[in-house]
Amino acid sequence: MAFIWENNSVQLEVNVKDEKLYKCSECDKACLHNAQLKDHLRTHTGERPYKCSQCDMTFARKCHIVDHFRTHTGEKRYKCSLCDKAFTQKHHVEVHLRTHTGEKPYQCSHCGRAFSHNSSLITHSRTHSGEQPYQCSHCDRAFSHNSSLINHSRTHSAEKPYHCSHCNKVYSHSSTLTRHMEMHTRGEKLYQCSSCNKAFSTNSLLIIHLKTHTGEKPYQCSDCDKAFSQNASLVRHMRIHSKKSPFQCIHCGKVYLRSDTLAHHLRTHTEERTYQYSICNKAVSNNTPLTIHLRRHSGEKPNQCNHCGKVYSHTASLTRHMKIHTRKSPFQCSHCGKIYLRSDHFDHHMRIHTRRSPLQCRQCG
């Protein structure tokens, strides 16, 4: 009989006799060797006997822990033939190559979205089903992806496994370490946008930026018609519908959807001013207004409209401007039908109809 043997992306057709196959008692899969069958059975039992000596991760197969161990040693044996990127695992190169070829072989049956690898499709499918199979053992939060649960668990354990190789700082999330590393490599922006020549320090930031030109918003809310360019934005938005606001201020009881927003709010109680302007000595509690304020001094306007070429210092200003081209004007007067891009302009216009003046004379009323 013809037997198909799969190994990552390689398929071999082997002619063997029935009695030499090792068949799984749980499903129809058959293996050439007993060792392969033992590895396969762990997909049914969930057994993961191989534990990493450097962290708490466990694996079902020995070859997987060997690959994983390279994330600790930093060894990257497998290099991309089209760019300078290198990887710790061979199949990561195969997946990465699809960023060059644009190949997306895995398609969602609900919305038609396509993905470069199967795990992304599985995770995406849960946005349709609402499935959250990964439950936190410390609190009642649940997640659609195992990596999200692992990251969340560190808020309970205070574990910080990601170390900066330049200084002694440690972080609980790899993404936070990546952002921190930009402080050491500041000025090196290797990834350039072909539409506006803006450059970025990481490829992921470039991909996110490109959506401001294309207007692509592939992440759709299943409860309302809102769509987002990033999955993280959709996840935060979904908390509005589920009424889950996990981050609460211990001083005044205010709740927030994001931990960084809570951190900024807490500084209003402590009056901490972490960031100071080098030009005018003004101090603020978070870095975002510092970056925006500095553009007033430098005149920098990094946000450019790809339709008419207008430039803006703030992303929010560009977003409002883009509505002129897309003809999306969310604020419409119910009296005369006039439409406005900004709520403050709309409120100002409404006073014409209501004859309400927000400013009153103290002497004559």
C-alpha positions in Angstrom: 0.0 0.0 0.0 1.1 3.6 -0.5 1.7 5.4 2.8 2.1 9.2 3.1 4.8 10.3 5.6 4.8 13.9 6.6 7.6 15.9 8.2 7.0 19.6 8.4 6.5 20.7 4.8 8.0 17.6 3.2 5.8 14.7 2.1 7.1 11.3 1.0 5.1 8.5 -0.5 6.4 5.1 0.7 5.2 1.7 -0.3 5.0 -0.5 2.8 3.2 -3.6 3.9 0.2 -3.2 6.2 1.8 -5.3 9.0 4.8 -3.0 9.3 2.6 0.1 10.1 2.1 1.3 13.7 -1.5 2.5 13.8 -2.9 4.9 16.4 -5.8 3.6 18.5 -7.4 7.1 18.8 -7.4 8.1 15.1 -6.7 6.8 11.7 -3.0 7.9 11.6 -0.3 5.3 10.9 3.4 5.6 11.5 6.4 3.8 10.0 8.2 3.4 13.4 7.0 2.8 17.0 8.9 5.8 18.2 6.9 8.0 15.8 3.6 6.5 17.1 4.7 7.3 20.7 5.3 10.9 19.8 2.0 11.1 18.0 0.0 9.6 20.9 1.1 12.6 23.1 -1.1 14.8 20.9 -4.1 12.8 22.3 -2.9 12.5 25.9 -1.4 16.0 26.2 1.8 14.5 27.8 4.8 16.7 27.6 7.7 14.8 29.2 10.6 17.0 28.0 11.1 20.1 30.3 13.4 22.9 29.6 16.1 23.4 32.2 16.2 27.2 31.7 12.4 27.9 31.9 9.1 26.2 32.7 8.2 25.2 29.1 7.6 21.6 28.3 7.4 19.7 25.1 6.0 16.5 23.7 9.0 15.7 21.4 12.7 15.8 22.1 13.5 17.5 18.8 11.2 20.4 19.9 13.1 21.0 23.1 16.4 21.0 21.2 15.0 23.7 18.9 13.6 25.6 21.9 16.9 25.6 23.8 18.4 27.8 21.1 16.1 30.6 22.2 18.2 30.7 25.4 21.6 30.2 23.8 20.8 32.7 21.0 22.0 30.3 18.4 20.3 30.8 15.0 21.4 28.1 12.6 18.8 28.6 9.9 19.2 31.7 7.6 16.9 33.2 5.1 18.3 33.2 1.6 16.5 36.5 0.7 17.4 38.7 3.6 19.7 38.8 6.7 17.3 37.2 9.1 18.2 34.0 10.9 16.1 31.6 13.0 16.5 29.0 15.7 14.2 26.5 14.0 14.1 25.3 10.4 10.3 25.6 10.0 10.5 29.2 11.1 12.6 30.0 8.0 9.9 28.3 5.8 7.2 30.4 7.4 9.3 33.6 7.2 9.9 33.0 3.4 6.2 33.6 2.9 6.7 37.2 3.9 8.8 37.5 0.8 6.6 35.4 -1.5 3.3 36.7 -0.1 2.0 33.1 0.0 -1.0 32.6 2.4 -2.2 29.0 1.9 -4.5 28.9 5.0 -7.9 30.5 4.4 -10.7 31.2 6.9 -14.0 29.6 5.9 -16.1 32.3 7.6 -14.6 35.5 6.2 -12.1 34.5 3.5 -9.0 35.9 5.2 -5.9 34.0 4.4 -2.8 33.3 6.6 0.8 32.3 6.0 0.7 29.5 8.6 -2.0 27.2 10.1 -1.6 28.4 13.8 -2.6 31.9 12.8 -5.7 30.5 11.1 -6.6 28.5 14.2 -6.2 31.6 16.4 -8.2 33.8 14.0 -11.0 31.2 13.9 -11.6 31.8 17.6 -12.6 35.5 16.8 -15.6 34.0 15.1 -16.4 31.2 17.5 -15.6 33.2 20.7 -13.7 30.2 22.0 -11.2 30.9 24.8 -9.9 27.5 25.8 -6.9 28.7 27.9 -8.1 29.5 31.5 -5.9 31.3 34.1 -5.6 29.2 37.2 -5.2 32.3 39.4 -8.1 34.4 38.2 -11.2 34.1 36.0 -9.6 35.4 32.8 -9.5 33.2 29.7 -7.7 33.5 26.4 -8.0 32.3 22.8 -4.2 31.6 22.5 -1.8 29.8 24.8 0.9 32.5 24.5 -1.6 35.1 25.8 -2.2 33.0 28.8 1.6 32.5 29.4 2.1 36.3 29.2 -0.9 37.0 31.5 0.4 34.4 34.1 3.5 36.5 34.6 1.3 39.3 36.1 0.7 36.9 38.9 4.1 35.3 39.2 6.1 38.5 38.5 8.4 36.3 36.3 10.6 38.3 33.9 12.5 35.8 31.7 13.6 38.3 28.9 17.0 39.8 29.7 18.5 42.7 27.8 22.0 41.8 26.5 23.2 45.4 26.8 22.1 46.3 30.4 20.6 44.5 33.4 17.0 45.2 32.7 14.5 42.3 32.6 11.0 42.0 31.1 8.0 39.7 31.3 7.2 40.0 27.6 9.4 39.6 24.6 7.7 42.5 22.8 8.6 44.8 25.7 12.2 43.7 25.5 12.1 44.4 21.7 10.9 48.0 22.3 13.6 48.4 25.0 16.3 47.2 22.7 15.5 50.1 20.4 17.0 52.4 23.0 20.4 50.8 22.4 20.0 50.6 18.6 18.4 54.1 18.3 19.0 55.6 14.9 19.2 52.3 13.1 16.0 52.2 11.1 16.5 49.5 8.4 12.9 49.0 7.4 11.6 51.7 5.0 8.1 52.4 3.7 8.0 52.5 -0.1 5.0 54.9 -0.1 6.3 57.8 2.2 10.0 56.8 2.9 9.3 56.7 6.7 11.7 54.2 8.3 11.3 51.8 11.2 13.5 49.8 13.5 11.6 46.5 13.1 9.7 44.9 10.3 6.6 44.4 12.4 6.3 48.2 12.9 6.6 48.7 9.1 3.8 46.2 8.5 1.6 48.1 10.9 2.5 51.4 9.3 1.7 50.1 5.8 -1.9 49.7 6.8 -2.2 53.5 7.2 -1.7 53.8 3.5 -3.8 50.8 2.4 -6.6 51.5 4.9 -6.7 47.8 5.5 -8.6 46.8 8.7 -8.7 43.0 8.6 -9.8 42.5 12.2 -13.6 42.8 12.4 -15.6 42.9 15.6 -18.3 40.2 15.7 -20.6 42.3 17.9 -20.6 45.5 16.0 -19.3 46.8 12.6 -16.0 48.2 13.9 -12.8 47.0 12.2 -9.2 47.4 13.2 -5.8 47.2 11.6 -4.3 45.3 14.5 -5.5 42.3 16.4 -4.4 43.8 19.7 -6.8 46.7 19.1 -9.7 44.3 18.4 -8.9 42.4 21.6 -9.0 45.7 23.6 -12.2 46.7 21.9 -14.0 43.4 22.6 -13.7 44.2 26.4 -16.2 47.0 25.8 -18.8 44.3 24.8 -17.8 41.8 27.5 -17.7 44.7 30.1 -14.3 43.3 31.2 -12.0 46.1 32.5 -9.3 44.2 34.2 -7.1 47.1 35.3 -8.5 49.1 38.3 -7.0 52.0 40.1 -6.4 51.3 43.8 -6.8 55.0 44.7 -10.1 56.1 43.0 -11.6 52.9 41.6 -11.4 53.8 37.9 -11.1 50.9 35.6 -9.2 50.7 32.3 -8.9 48.3 29.4 -5.1 48.6 29.1 -2.4 48.2 31.7 -0.3 51.1 30.2 -3.4 53.4 30.5 -3.7 52.5 34.1 0.0 53.2 34.7 -0.4 56.7 33.2 -3.5 57.3 35.3 -1.7 56.3 38.5 0.8 59.1 38.0 -2.0 61.6 38.4 -2.2 60.4 42.1 1.5 60.4 42.7 2.2 63.6 40.7 5.2 61.8 39.1 6.6 63.6 36.1 8.9 61.1 34.4 9.5 62.8 31.1 11.0 66.3 30.7 11.3 68.5 27.6 14.9 69.4 26.9 13.9 72.7 25.2 11.3 74.3 27.4 11.7 72.2 30.7 8.0 71.1 30.7 7.5 67.8 32.4 4.8 65.2 31.8 3.8 61.8 33.2 4.1 59.7 30.1 6.3 59.6 26.9 3.5 60.0 24.3 2.8 63.8 24.9 6.6 64.4 25.1 7.1 63.0 21.6 4.1 65.0 20.2 5.2 68.2 22.0 8.7 68.0 20.7 7.3 68.2 17.1 6.1 71.7 17.9 9.7 72.7 18.4 11.2 70.7 15.5 8.3 71.2 13.1 8.4 67.5 12.3 5.3 66.1 10.5 5.9 62.4 9.9 2.3 61.5 9.1 1.6 61.9 5.4 -1.7 61.5 3.5 -1.1 59.1 0.5 -4.0 60.7 -1.4 -3.0 64.4 -1.5 0.4 64.6 0.2 -0.7 66.7 3.2 1.5 66.1 6.3 0.6 66.2 10.0 2.5 66.0 13.3 -0.2 63.8 14.9 -1.5 60.4 13.7 -5.0 61.4 15.0 -4.9 64.5 12.7 -4.1 62.3 9.7 -6.9 59.9 10.6 -9.4 62.8 10.7 -8.1 64.1 7.4 -8.4 60.7 5.7 -12.2 60.9 6.3 -12.3 63.7 3.7 -11.1 61.2 1.1 -13.2 58.2 2.3 -16.2 60.5 2.9 -16.7 59.1 6.4 -18.0 62.0 8.5 -19.4 60.5 11.7 -20.8 63.8 13.1 -24.0 64.9 11.3 -26.4 67.6 12.4 -30.0 66.4 12.8 -31.4 69.9 12.1 -29.7 70.9 8.8 -27.8 67.8 7.7 -24.3 69.4 7.9 -21.5 66.9 8.6 -18.3 67.4 10.5 -15.1 65.4 11.0 -14.5 66.5 14.6 -16.8 66.4 17.6 -15.7 69.8 18.8 -16.6 71.4 15.5 -19.9 69.6 15.6 -20.7 70.8 19.1 -19.8 74.4 18.1 -22.2 74.2 15.1 -25.1 72.8 17.3 -25.1 76.0 19.3 -26.4 77.8 16.3 -29.6 75.8 16.5 -29.9 75.5 20.3 -28.7 79.2 20.9 -26.7 77.8 23.8 -23.5 79.7 24.7 -21.0 78.0 26.9 -19.5 81.3 27.9 -21.6 83.6 30.2 -20.9 87.2 31.4 -20.5 87.4 35.2 -21.9 90.9 35.3 -25.1 90.8 33.1 -25.6 87.0 32.7 
